[in-house]
């Protein structure tokens, strides 16, 4: 669980990593807009991943600036 990402509308957000498998890592990230609101999933963003590179890509997607593309370059 990572905290500290700022959301202009709600302040901080929380990034939760939910693993379905450990080796290789498979699961999804859940961005919780209101940290401290346990088990409230309405409006949360979810990004699935598979493998270590998939986890890094998912983290990049949920932490990228809103106006930037998740895949830089042509």
N, C-alpha and C positions, 0 to 999 in steps of 0.2 A: 504494500500500500504506500503510495507516494502522496505527499501533500504539498501545497504551496503554489500550484499553478493558479494564476489569477484569471478570473472571468469578469469582464467589465460589468455585467449585469448582476452578478451574485457574489462577488468577492472571490474567495478561494474555492477550489474544487478538490476532489479526492479521486485518485486513480486506483482502482482495485484490480488486481490480477487474479483471475479465477482459472485454476489449472484443472484440466480433465485428465492429463497425463504429464508425468514429470520428465521422462526421458524417451523420446524427445519431448520438449514442452509443447503442449497443445492446450488451447483454451481460449479465453477472451479477456479483454480489458473492459472494465466498466468505468465510465467517467460519471461520478456522482456530483451533481451541481450544488447540493447543500450538504457539506460535510457534517457529520454528526446525526444526520437523519437516517438511522439504520433501517435497512430493508425497505426503503422507499424508492421504487424503481421507475416511477413515472417521469418520462422525459430524459432519462439517462441515456448517454451515448454508449454503444457497445461495438467493439472491433474484435473480430476473431483473428487468431494467429495459429500457425503450426511451425515448429522449429525455432531455433535461436534467432535466425535472421527475420523470421516472421514476427517474433516478439519485438525485435528492435523496430521493424517497420510499423507495427501497431502503436508502439510508444511514440514514434515520430508523428504518426497521424493524429494522435490525440493531444500532442503538445505543440503542434505547428500553429503558427499564427493563422487566424481565420481567413485572411486574404491570400495566403500562400498555398501553392499547389502541393499535394502530398508527395508528388514525384517530380523533383527538380530536373531541369534539362529538357532538351528536345525529344 
